[in-house]
C-alpha cells in the first residue's frame, strides 16, 4: 500500500508538471505583429512603458566613427521555449 501511494503521488506530480510545461506565463500574450513558432510557449514576459536605447547607424568600419541613433518607446520582452 505504501508503494502504491508513492507511485500514485509520483504520477500525479508528473502530470501536473507536464500540464504546466506547455502553458504560457501568467499575464503574457503574443505580439499581434509577430507569429510564434509552432509548439513553443512563453517562459518570460515583461512590458516597459518607456525605454531608450542606441541603434548602430552603420556597420562597424575601421577608422570610421558613426554616432548611434537614440530611439525610445514602449518595449515588450517575450522569451520562448
PyMOL Python script that loads the backbone (N, CA, C, O; Angstrom):
from pymol import cmd

cmd.read_pdbstr("""\
ATOM      1  N   UNK A   1       0.819  -1.194   0.000  1.00  0.00           N
ATOM      2  CA  UNK A   1       0.000   0.000   0.000  1.00  0.00           C
ATOM      3  C   UNK A   1       0.869   1.266   0.000  1.00  0.00           C
ATOM      4  O   UNK A   1       0.540   2.263  -0.644  1.00  0.00           O
ATOM      5  N   UNK A   2       1.986   1.201   0.739  1.00  0.00           N
ATOM      6  CA  UNK A   2       2.881   2.341   0.807  1.00  0.00           C
ATOM      7  C   UNK A   2       3.487   2.642  -0.569  1.00  0.00           C
ATOM      8  O   UNK A   2       3.608   3.803  -0.961  1.00  0.00           O
ATOM      9  N   UNK A   3       3.864   1.588  -1.293  1.00  0.00           N
ATOM     10  CA  UNK A   3       4.438   1.756  -2.627  1.00  0.00           C
ATOM     11  C   UNK A   3       3.392   2.259  -3.614  1.00  0.00           C
ATOM     12  O   UNK A   3       3.707   3.051  -4.503  1.00  0.00           O
ATOM     13  N   UNK A   4       2.168   1.812  -3.465  1.00  0.00           N
ATOM     14  CA  UNK A   4       1.086   2.262  -4.341  1.00  0.00           C
ATOM     15  C   UNK A   4       0.830   3.753  -4.152  1.00  0.00           C
ATOM     16  O   UNK A   4       0.650   4.477  -5.131  1.00  0.00           O
ATOM     17  N   UNK A   5       0.812   4.214  -2.919  1.00  0.00           N
ATOM     18  CA  UNK A   5       0.613   5.640  -2.645  1.00  0.00           C
ATOM     19  C   UNK A   5       1.757   6.475  -3.219  1.00  0.00           C
ATOM     20  O   UNK A   5       1.528   7.531  -3.808  1.00  0.00           O
ATOM     21  N   UNK A   6       2.972   6.000  -3.045  1.00  0.00           N
ATOM     22  CA  UNK A   6       4.132   6.721  -3.573  1.00  0.00           C
ATOM     23  C   UNK A   6       4.094   6.764  -5.093  1.00  0.00           C
ATOM     24  O   UNK A   6       4.418   7.790  -5.691  1.00  0.00           O
ATOM     25  N   UNK A   7       3.703   5.668  -5.721  1.00  0.00           N
ATOM     26  CA  UNK A   7       3.607   5.612  -7.178  1.00  0.00           C
ATOM     27  C   UNK A   7       2.518   6.552  -7.688  1.00  0.00           C
ATOM     28  O   UNK A   7       2.737   7.295  -8.645  1.00  0.00           O
ATOM     29  N   UNK A   8       1.365   6.523  -7.062  1.00  0.00           N
ATOM     30  CA  UNK A   8       0.271   7.408  -7.472  1.00  0.00           C
ATOM     31  C   UNK A   8       0.640   8.877  -7.281  1.00  0.00           C
ATOM     32  O   UNK A   8       0.321   9.716  -8.123  1.00  0.00           O
ATOM     33  N   UNK A   9       1.306   9.182  -6.185  1.00  0.00           N
ATOM     34  CA  UNK A   9       1.746  10.552  -5.940  1.00  0.00           C
ATOM     35  C   UNK A   9       2.745  11.000  -7.009  1.00  0.00           C
ATOM     36  O   UNK A   9       2.668  12.129  -7.493  1.00  0.00           O
ATOM     37  N   UNK A  10       3.676  10.129  -7.376  1.00  0.00           N
ATOM     38  CA  UNK A  10       4.667  10.448  -8.407  1.00  0.00           C
ATOM     39  C   UNK A  10       4.006  10.696  -9.752  1.00  0.00           C
ATOM     40  O   UNK A  10       4.376  11.630 -10.463  1.00  0.00           O
ATOM     41  N   UNK A  11       3.042   9.876 -10.102  1.00  0.00           N
ATOM     42  CA  UNK A  11       2.332  10.043 -11.373  1.00  0.00           C
ATOM     43  C   UNK A  11       1.565  11.359 -11.375  1.00  0.00           C
ATOM     44  O   UNK A  11       1.582  12.086 -12.369  1.00  0.00           O
ATOM     45  N   UNK A  12       0.903  11.665 -10.286  1.00  0.00           N
ATOM     46  CA  UNK A  12       0.161  12.917 -10.172  1.00  0.00           C
ATOM     47  C   UNK A  12       1.094  14.115 -10.301  1.00  0.00           C
ATOM     48  O   UNK A  12       0.755  15.097 -10.961  1.00  0.00           O
ATOM     49  N   UNK A  13       2.257  14.041  -9.682  1.00  0.00           N
ATOM     50  CA  UNK A  13       3.237  15.112  -9.764  1.00  0.00           C
ATOM     51  C   UNK A  13       3.732  15.298 -11.195  1.00  0.00           C
ATOM     52  O   UNK A  13       3.836  16.429 -11.670  1.00  0.00           O
ATOM     53  N   UNK A  14       4.033  14.214 -11.880  1.00  0.00           N
ATOM     54  CA  UNK A  14       4.484  14.294 -13.269  1.00  0.00           C
ATOM     55  C   UNK A  14       3.414  14.880 -14.177  1.00  0.00           C
ATOM     56  O   UNK A  14       3.721  15.691 -15.052  1.00  0.00           O
ATOM     57  N   UNK A  15       2.181  14.485 -13.983  1.00  0.00           N
ATOM     58  CA  UNK A  15       1.089  15.025 -14.792  1.00  0.00           C
ATOM     59  C   UNK A  15       0.907  16.514 -14.557  1.00  0.00           C
ATOM     60  O   UNK A  15       0.612  17.259 -15.491  1.00  0.00           O
ATOM     61  N   UNK A  16       1.079  16.949 -13.334  1.00  0.00           N
ATOM     62  CA  UNK A  16       0.955  18.372 -13.018  1.00  0.00           C
ATOM     63  C   UNK A  16       2.039  19.173 -13.716  1.00  0.00           C
ATOM     64  O   UNK A  16       1.755  20.207 -14.321  1.00  0.00           O
ATOM     65  N   UNK A  17       3.286  18.704 -13.639  1.00  0.00           N
ATOM     66  CA  UNK A  17       4.373  19.425 -14.283  1.00  0.00           C
ATOM     67  C   UNK A  17       4.256  19.391 -15.799  1.00  0.00           C
ATOM     68  O   UNK A  17       4.541  20.397 -16.448  1.00  0.00           O
ATOM     69  N   UNK A  18       3.855  18.291 -16.376  1.00  0.00           N
ATOM     70  CA  UNK A  18       3.740  18.221 -17.829  1.00  0.00           C
ATOM     71  C   UNK A  18       2.584  19.071 -18.325  1.00  0.00           C
ATOM     72  O   UNK A  18       2.652  19.597 -19.436  1.00  0.00           O
ATOM     73  N   UNK A  19       1.530  19.223 -17.543  1.00  0.00           N
ATOM     74  CA  UNK A  19       0.410  20.077 -17.947  1.00  0.00           C
ATOM     75  C   UNK A  19       0.825  21.538 -17.931  1.00  0.00           C
ATOM     76  O   UNK A  19       0.405  22.311 -18.793  1.00  0.00           O
ATOM     77  N   UNK A  20       1.644  21.927 -16.959  1.00  0.00           N
ATOM     78  CA  UNK A  20       2.091  23.309 -16.865  1.00  0.00           C
ATOM     79  C   UNK A  20       3.269  23.607 -17.782  1.00  0.00           C
ATOM     80  O   UNK A  20       3.557  24.773 -18.048  1.00  0.00           O
ATOM     81  N   UNK A  21       3.945  22.594 -18.263  1.00  0.00           N
ATOM     82  CA  UNK A  21       5.129  22.802 -19.091  1.00  0.00           C
ATOM     83  C   UNK A  21       4.795  23.459 -20.416  1.00  0.00           C
ATOM     84  O   UNK A  21       5.649  24.145 -20.978  1.00  0.00           O
ATOM     85  N   UNK A  22       3.607  23.282 -20.935  1.00  0.00           N
ATOM     86  CA  UNK A  22       3.236  23.832 -22.233  1.00  0.00           C
ATOM     87  C   UNK A  22       2.339  25.050 -22.130  1.00  0.00           C
ATOM     88  O   UNK A  22       1.748  25.458 -23.130  1.00  0.00           O
ATOM     89  N   UNK A  23       2.221  25.640 -20.957  1.00  0.00           N
ATOM     90  CA  UNK A  23       1.379  26.818 -20.820  1.00  0.00           C
ATOM     91  C   UNK A  23       2.248  28.065 -20.742  1.00  0.00           C
ATOM     92  O   UNK A  23       3.397  28.009 -20.302  1.00  0.00           O
ATOM     93  N   UNK A  24       1.690  29.187 -21.174  1.00  0.00           N
ATOM     94  CA  UNK A  24       2.408  30.455 -21.145  1.00  0.00           C
ATOM     95  C   UNK A  24       2.451  31.026 -19.731  1.00  0.00           C
ATOM     96  O   UNK A  24       1.650  30.659 -18.871  1.00  0.00           O
ATOM     97  N   UNK A  25       3.394  31.924 -19.512  1.00  0.00           N
ATOM     98  CA  UNK A  25       3.494  32.624 -18.241  1.00  0.00           C
ATOM     99  C   UNK A  25       2.215  33.425 -18.025  1.00  0.00           C
ATOM    100  O   UNK A  25       1.667  33.999 -18.966  1.00  0.00           O
ATOM    101  N   UNK A  26       1.753  33.460 -16.805  1.00  0.00           N
ATOM    102  CA  UNK A  26       0.520  34.166 -16.471  1.00  0.00           C
ATOM    103  C   UNK A  26       0.613  35.646 -16.848  1.00  0.00           C
ATOM    104  O   UNK A  26       1.606  36.304 -16.536  1.00  0.00           O
ATOM    105  N   UNK A  27      -0.404  36.164 -17.509  1.00  0.00           N
ATOM    106  CA  UNK A  27      -0.465  37.568 -17.905  1.00  0.00           C
ATOM    107  C   UNK A  27       0.204  37.872 -19.228  1.00  0.00           C
ATOM    108  O   UNK A  27       0.143  39.010 -19.693  1.00  0.00           O
ATOM    109  N   UNK A  28       0.839  36.893 -19.846  1.00  0.00           N
ATOM    110  CA  UNK A  28       1.536  37.127 -21.112  1.00  0.00           C
ATOM    111  C   UNK A  28       0.596  36.951 -22.294  1.00  0.00           C
ATOM    112  O   UNK A  28      -0.427  36.271 -22.201  1.00  0.00           O
ATOM    113  N   UNK A  29       0.961  37.575 -23.404  1.00  0.00           N
ATOM    114  CA  UNK A  29       0.227  37.370 -24.652  1.00  0.00           C
ATOM    115  C   UNK A  29       1.166  37.624 -25.827  1.00  0.00           C
ATOM    116  O   UNK A  29       2.208  38.264 -25.677  1.00  0.00           O
ATOM    117  N   UNK A  30       0.787  37.118 -26.987  1.00  0.00           N
ATOM    118  CA  UNK A  30       1.609  37.268 -28.182  1.00  0.00           C
ATOM    119  C   UNK A  30       1.495  38.676 -28.745  1.00  0.00           C
ATOM    120  O   UNK A  30       0.468  39.339 -28.597  1.00  0.00           O
ATOM    121  N   UNK A  31       2.561  39.119 -29.390  1.00  0.00           N
ATOM    122  CA  UNK A  31       2.526  40.365 -30.127  1.00  0.00           C
ATOM    123  C   UNK A  31       1.702  40.130 -31.387  1.00  0.00           C
ATOM    124  O   UNK A  31       1.949  39.154 -32.095  1.00  0.00           O
ATOM    125  N   UNK A  32       0.729  40.991 -31.691  1.00  0.00           N
ATOM    126  CA  UNK A  32      -0.116  40.761 -32.865  1.00  0.00           C
ATOM    127  C   UNK A  32       0.632  40.883 -34.195  1.00  0.00           C
ATOM    128  O   UNK A  32       0.133  40.422 -35.221  1.00  0.00           O
ATOM    129  N   UNK A  33       1.813  41.490 -34.195  1.00  0.00           N
ATOM    130  CA  UNK A  33       2.565  41.678 -35.435  1.00  0.00           C
ATOM    131  C   UNK A  33       3.509  40.523 -35.756  1.00  0.00           C
ATOM    132  O   UNK A  33       3.977  40.400 -36.888  1.00  0.00           O
ATOM    133  N   UNK A  34       3.791  39.678 -34.765  1.00  0.00           N
ATOM    134  CA  UNK A  34       4.771  38.602 -34.942  1.00  0.00           C
ATOM    135  C   UNK A  34       4.134  37.273 -34.572  1.00  0.00           C
ATOM    136  O   UNK A  34       3.550  37.135 -33.497  1.00  0.00           O
ATOM    137  N   UNK A  35       4.249  36.299 -35.462  1.00  0.00           N
ATOM    138  CA  UNK A  35       3.696  34.978 -35.152  1.00  0.00           C
ATOM    139  C   UNK A  35       4.724  34.163 -34.363  1.00  0.00           C
ATOM    140  O   UNK A  35       5.920  34.454 -34.391  1.00  0.00           O
ATOM    141  N   UNK A  36       4.250  33.166 -33.677  1.00  0.00           N
ATOM    142  CA  UNK A  36       5.081  32.336 -32.818  1.00  0.00           C
ATOM    143  C   UNK A  36       5.421  31.029 -33.530  1.00  0.00           C
ATOM    144  O   UNK A  36       4.630  30.528 -34.329  1.00  0.00           O
ATOM    145  N   UNK A  37       6.605  30.477 -33.237  1.00  0.00           N
ATOM    146  CA  UNK A  37       6.958  29.164 -33.770  1.00  0.00           C
ATOM    147  C   UNK A  37       6.010  28.113 -33.211  1.00  0.00           C
ATOM    148  O   UNK A  37       5.587  28.217 -32.060  1.00  0.00           O
ATOM    149  N   UNK A  38       5.671  27.105 -34.003  1.00  0.00           N
ATOM    150  CA  UNK A  38       4.785  26.044 -33.501  1.00  0.00           C
ATOM    151  C   UNK A  38       5.395  25.330 -32.294  1.00  0.00           C
ATOM    152  O   UNK A  38       6.613  25.176 -32.204  1.00  0.00           O
ATOM    153  N   UNK A  39       4.554  24.907 -31.389  1.00  0.00           N
ATOM    154  CA  UNK A  39       4.928  24.122 -30.208  1.00  0.00           C
ATOM    155  C   UNK A  39       5.884  24.854 -29.264  1.00  0.00           C
ATOM    156  O   UNK A  39       6.703  24.218 -28.601  1.00  0.00           O
ATOM    157  N   UNK A  40       5.786  26.185 -29.198  1.00  0.00           N
ATOM    158  CA  UNK A  40       6.570  26.945 -28.233  1.00  0.00           C
ATOM    159  C   UNK A  40       5.626  27.586 -27.223  1.00  0.00           C
ATOM    160  O   UNK A  40       4.428  27.715 -27.473  1.00  0.00           O
ATOM    161  N   UNK A  41       6.174  27.983 -26.091  1.00  0.00           N
ATOM    162  CA  UNK A  41       5.378  28.691 -25.101  1.00  0.00           C
ATOM    163  C   UNK A  41       6.226  29.785 -24.461  1.00  0.00           C
ATOM    164  O   UNK A  41       7.455  29.713 -24.461  1.00  0.00           O
ATOM    165  N   UNK A  42       5.561  30.792 -23.921  1.00  0.00           N
ATOM    166  CA  UNK A  42       6.234  31.940 -23.329  1.00  0.00           C
ATOM    167  C   UNK A  42       6.720  31.565 -21.934  1.00  0.00           C
ATOM    168  O   UNK A  42       5.938  31.130 -21.088  1.00  0.00           O
ATOM    169  N   UNK A  43       8.037  31.741 -21.701  1.00  0.00           N
ATOM    170  CA  UNK A  43       8.593  31.429 -20.386  1.00  0.00           C
ATOM    171  C   UNK A  43       8.944  32.696 -19.607  1.00  0.00           C
ATOM    172  O   UNK A  43       9.113  32.648 -18.388  1.00  0.00           O
ATOM    173  N   UNK A  44       9.056  33.845 -20.312  1.00  0.00           N
ATOM    174  CA  UNK A  44       9.347  35.112 -19.647  1.00  0.00           C
ATOM    175  C   UNK A  44       8.642  36.218 -20.413  1.00  0.00           C
ATOM    176  O   UNK A  44       8.623  36.218 -21.644  1.00  0.00           O
ATOM    177  N   UNK A  45       8.060  37.165 -19.677  1.00  0.00           N
ATOM    178  CA  UNK A  45       7.284  38.221 -20.303  1.00  0.00           C
ATOM    179  C   UNK A  45       7.414  39.491 -19.481  1.00  0.00           C
ATOM    180  O   UNK A  45       7.199  39.465 -18.269  1.00  0.00           O
ATOM    181  N   UNK A  46       7.760  40.599 -20.116  1.00  0.00           N
ATOM    182  CA  UNK A  46       7.786  41.879 -19.407  1.00  0.00           C
ATOM    183  C   UNK A  46       7.449  43.000 -20.381  1.00  0.00           C
ATOM    184  O   UNK A  46       7.724  42.916 -21.578  1.00  0.00           O
ATOM    185  N   UNK A  47       6.849  44.045 -19.838  1.00  0.00           N
ATOM    186  CA  UNK A  47       6.467  45.222 -20.619  1.00  0.00           C
ATOM    187  C   UNK A  47       7.072  46.442 -19.939  1.00  0.00           C
ATOM    188  O   UNK A  47       7.054  46.552 -18.713  1.00  0.00           O
ATOM    189  N   UNK A  48       7.605  47.349 -20.736  1.00  0.00           N
ATOM    190  CA  UNK A  48       8.120  48.603 -20.211  1.00  0.00           C
ATOM    191  C   UNK A  48       7.384  49.740 -20.901  1.00  0.00           C
ATOM    192  O   UNK A  48       7.264  49.754 -22.126  1.00  0.00           O
ATOM    193  N   UNK A  49       6.897  50.681 -20.129  1.00  0.00           N
ATOM    194  CA  UNK A  49       6.162  51.821 -20.687  1.00  0.00           C
ATOM    195  C   UNK A  49       7.064  52.657 -21.594  1.00  0.00           C
ATOM    196  O   UNK A  49       6.634  53.115 -22.653  1.00  0.00           O
ATOM    197  N   UNK A  50       8.318  52.853 -21.174  1.00  0.00           N
ATOM    198  CA  UNK A  50       9.221  53.665 -21.980  1.00  0.00           C
ATOM    199  C   UNK A  50      10.659  53.244 -21.713  1.00  0.00           C
ATOM    200  O   UNK A  50      11.090  53.174 -20.562  1.00  0.00           O
ATOM    201  N   UNK A  51      11.391  52.966 -22.769  1.00  0.00           N
ATOM    202  CA  UNK A  51      12.817  52.647 -22.707  1.00  0.00           C
ATOM    203  C   UNK A  51      13.541  53.452 -23.767  1.00  0.00           C
ATOM    204  O   UNK A  51      12.964  53.785 -24.802  1.00  0.00           O
ATOM    205  N   UNK A  52      14.798  53.766 -23.515  1.00  0.00           N
ATOM    206  CA  UNK A  52      15.646  54.390 -24.525  1.00  0.00           C
ATOM    207  C   UNK A  52      16.803  53.453 -24.831  1.00  0.00           C
ATOM    208  O   UNK A  52      17.321  52.777 -23.941  1.00  0.00           O
ATOM    209  N   UNK A  53      17.204  53.418 -26.091  1.00  0.00           N
ATOM    210  CA  UNK A  53      18.334  52.585 -26.470  1.00  0.00           C
ATOM    211  C   UNK A  53      18.994  53.160 -27.706  1.00  0.00           C
ATOM    212  O   UNK A  53      18.376  53.910 -28.462  1.00  0.00           O
ATOM    213  N   UNK A  54      20.256  52.803 -27.909  1.00  0.00           N
ATOM    214  CA  UNK A  54      21.034  53.267 -29.054  1.00  0.00           C
ATOM    215  C   UNK A  54      21.077  52.188 -30.124  1.00  0.00           C
ATOM    216  O   UNK A  54      21.348  51.022 -29.838  1.00  0.00           O
ATOM    217  N   UNK A  55      20.808  52.591 -31.354  1.00  0.00           N
ATOM    218  CA  UNK A  55      20.907  51.691 -32.501  1.00  0.00           C
ATOM    219  C   UNK A  55      22.123  52.072 -33.323  1.00  0.00           C
ATOM    220  O   UNK A  55      22.387  53.261 -33.500  1.00  0.00           O
ATOM    221  N   UNK A  56      22.871  51.107 -33.829  1.00  0.00           N
ATOM    222  CA  UNK A  56      24.002  51.446 -34.693  1.00  0.00           C
ATOM    223  C   UNK A  56      23.502  52.119 -35.970  1.00  0.00           C
ATOM    224  O   UNK A  56      22.518  51.680 -36.565  1.00  0.00           O
ATOM    225  N   UNK A  57      24.183  53.184 -36.385  1.00  0.00           N
ATOM    226  CA  UNK A  57      23.779  53.920 -37.583  1.00  0.00           C
ATOM    227  C   UNK A  57      24.393  53.330 -38.846  1.00  0.00           C
ATOM    228  O   UNK A  57      23.933  53.612 -39.952  1.00  0.00           O
ATOM    229  N   UNK A  58      25.427  52.514 -38.687  1.00  0.00           N
ATOM    230  CA  UNK A  58      26.100  51.918 -39.840  1.00  0.00           C
ATOM    231  C   UNK A  58      26.868  50.693 -39.367  1.00  0.00           C
ATOM    232  O   UNK A  58      27.008  50.457 -38.167  1.00  0.00           O
ATOM    233  N   UNK A  59      27.361  49.920 -40.323  1.00  0.00           N
ATOM    234  CA  UNK A  59      28.185  48.773 -39.951  1.00  0.00           C
ATOM    235  C   UNK A  59      29.521  49.271 -39.398  1.00  0.00           C
ATOM    236  O   UNK A  59      29.961  50.381 -39.697  1.00  0.00           O
ATOM    237  N   UNK A  60      30.144  48.438 -38.599  1.00  0.00           N
ATOM    238  CA  UNK A  60      31.419  48.817 -37.999  1.00  0.00           C
ATOM    239  C   UNK A  60      32.499  48.792 -39.076  1.00  0.00           C
ATOM    240  O   UNK A  60      32.699  47.790 -39.762  1.00  0.00           O
ATOM    241  N   UNK A  61      33.181  49.910 -39.203  1.00  0.00           N
ATOM    242  CA  UNK A  61      34.265  50.012 -40.184  1.00  0.00           C
ATOM    243  C   UNK A  61      35.490  50.594 -39.482  1.00  0.00           C
ATOM    244  O   UNK A  61      35.375  51.457 -38.611  1.00  0.00           O
ATOM    245  N   UNK A  62      36.639  50.114 -39.870  1.00  0.00           N
ATOM    246  CA  UNK A  62      37.878  50.576 -39.260  1.00  0.00           C
ATOM    247  C   UNK A  62      38.090  52.058 -39.577  1.00  0.00           C
ATOM    248  O   UNK A  62      37.887  52.498 -40.708  1.00  0.00           O
ATOM    249  N   UNK A  63      38.497  52.811 -38.572  1.00  0.00           N
ATOM    250  CA  UNK A  63      38.815  54.239 -38.699  1.00  0.00           C
ATOM    251  C   UNK A  63      37.616  55.101 -39.079  1.00  0.00           C
ATOM    252  O   UNK A  63      37.804  56.203 -39.595  1.00  0.00           O
ATOM    253  N   UNK A  64      36.409  54.644 -38.844  1.00  0.00           N
ATOM    254  CA  UNK A  64      35.225  55.469 -39.098  1.00  0.00           C
ATOM    255  C   UNK A  64      34.356  55.448 -37.850  1.00  0.00           C
ATOM    256  O   UNK A  64      34.168  54.409 -37.217  1.00  0.00           O
ATOM    257  N   UNK A  65      33.840  56.603 -37.517  1.00  0.00           N
ATOM    258  CA  UNK A  65      33.020  56.715 -36.318  1.00  0.00           C
ATOM    259  C   UNK A  65      31.644  57.250 -36.699  1.00  0.00           C
ATOM    260  O   UNK A  65      31.515  58.397 -37.126  1.00  0.00           O
ATOM    261  N   UNK A  66      30.634  56.430 -36.547  1.00  0.00           N
ATOM    262  CA  UNK A  66      29.265  56.844 -36.817  1.00  0.00           C
ATOM    263  C   UNK A  66      28.525  56.926 -35.484  1.00  0.00           C
ATOM    264  O   UNK A  66      28.477  55.948 -34.738  1.00  0.00           O
ATOM    265  N   UNK A  67      27.956  58.079 -35.187  1.00  0.00           N
ATOM    266  CA  UNK A  67      27.221  58.170 -33.921  1.00  0.00           C
ATOM    267  C   UNK A  67      25.966  57.298 -33.966  1.00  0.00           C
ATOM    268  O   UNK A  67      25.308  57.211 -35.003  1.00  0.00           O
ATOM    269  N   UNK A  68      25.637  56.662 -32.860  1.00  0.00           N
ATOM    270  CA  UNK A  68      24.429  55.826 -32.845  1.00  0.00           C
ATOM    271  C   UNK A  68      23.167  56.681 -32.887  1.00  0.00           C
ATOM    272  O   UNK A  68      23.195  57.864 -32.547  1.00  0.00           O
ATOM    273  N   UNK A  69      22.080  56.080 -33.302  1.00  0.00           N
ATOM    274  CA  UNK A  69      20.781  56.739 -33.325  1.00  0.00           C
ATOM    275  C   UNK A  69      20.063  56.360 -32.029  1.00  0.00           C
ATOM    276  O   UNK A  69      19.866  55.180 -31.737  1.00  0.00           O
ATOM    277  N   UNK A  70      19.678  57.371 -31.266  1.00  0.00           N
ATOM    278  CA  UNK A  70      18.992  57.121 -29.999  1.00  0.00           C
ATOM    279  C   UNK A  70      17.491  57.064 -30.240  1.00  0.00           C
ATOM    280  O   UNK A  70      16.909  58.002 -30.784  1.00  0.00           O
ATOM    281  N   UNK A  71      16.867  55.967 -29.836  1.00  0.00           N
ATOM    282  CA  UNK A  71      15.423  55.780 -30.002  1.00  0.00           C
ATOM    283  C   UNK A  71      14.801  55.457 -28.658  1.00  0.00           C
ATOM    284  O   UNK A  71      15.473  54.970 -27.748  1.00  0.00           O
ATOM    285  N   UNK A  72      13.527  55.729 -28.543  1.00  0.00           N
ATOM    286  CA  UNK A  72      12.815  55.426 -27.312  1.00  0.00           C
ATOM    287  C   UNK A  72      11.381  55.048 -27.600  1.00  0.00           C
ATOM    288  O   UNK A  72      10.831  55.398 -28.645  1.00  0.00           O
ATOM    289  N   UNK A  73      10.776  54.331 -26.667  1.00  0.00           N
ATOM    290  CA  UNK A  73       9.381  53.939 -26.823  1.00  0.00           C
ATOM    291  C   UNK A  73       9.034  52.750 -25.955  1.00  0.00           C
ATOM    292  O   UNK A  73       9.802  52.353 -25.079  1.00  0.00           O
ATOM    293  N   UNK A  74       7.872  52.189 -26.211  1.00  0.00           N
ATOM    294  CA  UNK A  74       7.414  51.010 -25.470  1.00  0.00           C
ATOM    295  C   UNK A  74       8.298  49.819 -25.800  1.00  0.00           C
ATOM    296  O   UNK A  74       8.823  49.702 -26.907  1.00  0.00           O
ATOM    297  N   UNK A  75       8.453  48.943 -24.824  1.00  0.00           N
ATOM    298  CA  UNK A  75       9.296  47.769 -25.017  1.00  0.00           C
ATOM    299  C   UNK A  75       8.597  46.533 -24.459  1.00  0.00           C
ATOM    300  O   UNK A  75       8.179  46.521 -23.302  1.00  0.00           O
ATOM    301  N   UNK A  76       8.473  45.501 -25.280  1.00  0.00           N
ATOM    302  CA  UNK A  76       7.931  44.208 -24.853  1.00  0.00           C
ATOM    303  C   UNK A  76       9.035  43.168 -24.970  1.00  0.00           C
ATOM    304  O   UNK A  76       9.708  43.085 -25.998  1.00  0.00           O
ATOM    305  N   UNK A  77       9.221  42.380 -23.927  1.00  0.00           N
ATOM    306  CA  UNK A  77      10.198  41.294 -23.958  1.00  0.00           C
ATOM    307  C   UNK A  77       9.458  39.977 -23.817  1.00  0.00           C
ATOM    308  O   UNK A  77       8.790  39.733 -22.812  1.00  0.00           O
ATOM    309  N   UNK A  78       9.581  39.127 -24.836  1.00  0.00           N
ATOM    310  CA  UNK A  78       8.968  37.799 -24.825  1.00  0.00           C
ATOM    311  C   UNK A  78      10.074  36.772 -25.013  1.00  0.00           C
ATOM    312  O   UNK A  78      10.810  36.828 -25.998  1.00  0.00           O
ATOM    313  N   UNK A  79      10.198  35.838 -24.085  1.00  0.00           N
ATOM    314  CA  UNK A  79      11.158  34.740 -24.210  1.00  0.00           C
ATOM    315  C   UNK A  79      10.379  33.447 -24.387  1.00  0.00           C
ATOM    316  O   UNK A  79       9.476  33.138 -23.609  1.00  0.00           O
ATOM    317  N   UNK A  80      10.742  32.695 -25.421  1.00  0.00           N
ATOM    318  CA  UNK A  80      10.032  31.459 -25.752  1.00  0.00           C
ATOM    319  C   UNK A  80      10.914  30.251 -25.510  1.00  0.00           C
ATOM    320  O   UNK A  80      12.141  30.347 -25.515  1.00  0.00           O
ATOM    321  N   UNK A  81      10.279  29.125 -25.299  1.00  0.00           N
ATOM    322  CA  UNK A  81      11.000  27.858 -25.198  1.00  0.00           C
ATOM    323  C   UNK A  81      10.251  26.829 -26.000  1.00  0.00           C
ATOM    324  O   UNK A  81      10.670  25.673 -26.065  1.00  0.00           O
TER     325      UNK A  81
END
""", "prot")
cmd.dss("prot")
cmd.show_as("cartoon", "prot")
cmd.util.cbc("prot")
cmd.orient("prot")
